[in-house]
Amino acid sequence: MEEIKKEDLSIILNSHYQQFIFIYTPFCGTCKLARRMLETIENIEGFPTFHTLNASLFPEFMQDYQVESVPCLVMMKKNQIQEKVYAFQSVPDMYRKIESYLNR
């Protein structure tokens, strides 16, 4: 997982490539569980590195993109959110969801 820095945010958001941004807060226990799920998926060959964004440091992003809670996985491309996932039910469920965006 790769932490987003303020200076890199606009580059990532405007990318023509599919982006996966995991939004969390440091003291959120559910966020830690969700992160472990995503780290498992990230280690599968052919899957991208997820970007991570600390919601506490990016309040403008949270408001502009109407992120309602954490943890949240945002799928976006060309500065457009395609989907926001708030429920991290299982690794296989998240695997299928993420995989569906890889061939778009």
N, C-alpha and C positions, 0 to 999 in steps of 0.2 A: 504494500500500500504506500502511496506517495502523498504526503501532506501538501496541500495547496498553500502557496505563499500569496500574499496580497498582490504582488507584482505579476504573478502568473495567472491569476484568476481570469482576466479578460481573454487571454490567449486560449485557455481551456474552454471557456464558454463559447467562443466564436469558432472553435475548431470544426472543420468539415467532417471529422471523424467521430464515430460514436464515442461518447464519454460516459463513464460511470462514476458518480460522485457520492461517496458515503458521508452523510452528515451526522455528526455526533456531538456530544458534550463530554468532557473528560470524566465527570463523576457519575455518569449514567451507567448503571449495571446492565440494563437491557442493551445499551450501545456496545458494551464489551462482548456480550454474547453474539450480537449481530456481526460485529467485527470478526470474531472467530469463524463464523460461518463463511463470510466473504473471503477471509484468508485461505480457507480450505479450497474454495472455488478458484481463487486466484492462482493456486499452485497447480491447477490442471493445465496441461499443455494446450496452447491455443487460446487461452483466456487472457484478457488484458489485465494490466495493473489497474487497480481501482485508485481513484483520487480520494483523499479524505479532507473534510472541511470541518473545522471546529466551529460550530454554530455560534458560540460566544464571541468569536473574533470577527464574524461576518454578519452583523445584524441587518445590513442593507440587503445582502443576498437573501437572507431569510424572508425579509419583507417583500422584496421585488419579485421573488419566485414563489411566494405564498407557501413556504414550507411550514407546516402546522405543528410538527413535533419531531422529536428524535427518538430512536434512530430513523433515518430516512435514506433510501438509495434513490438517487435521481438519475434517470437515463435521459441524456440530452445530446443534441446534435445541432450545430449551426445556431446556437443561442436559443433553441426551442426545447422546452421540456417535453419529452415524449411520455414519460410516466414517472410517478413518484410511488415508491413502495415503503409503507410504514410497518407492515406486518412481516416479520422474518420468521416464518413458520418452521422451515426445515432446509437443510442444505440441498436436497433434491428439488424442492420447490423453487428455491432461488436459482439453482443451476438452470432449470428449464426457462425461467423468466429471463435471465441474462442471456442465455444461448439464443433466444428468439430475436435478440437485438443485434447479434453478431453478424448476421447475414443480410442486414438491411442496407 
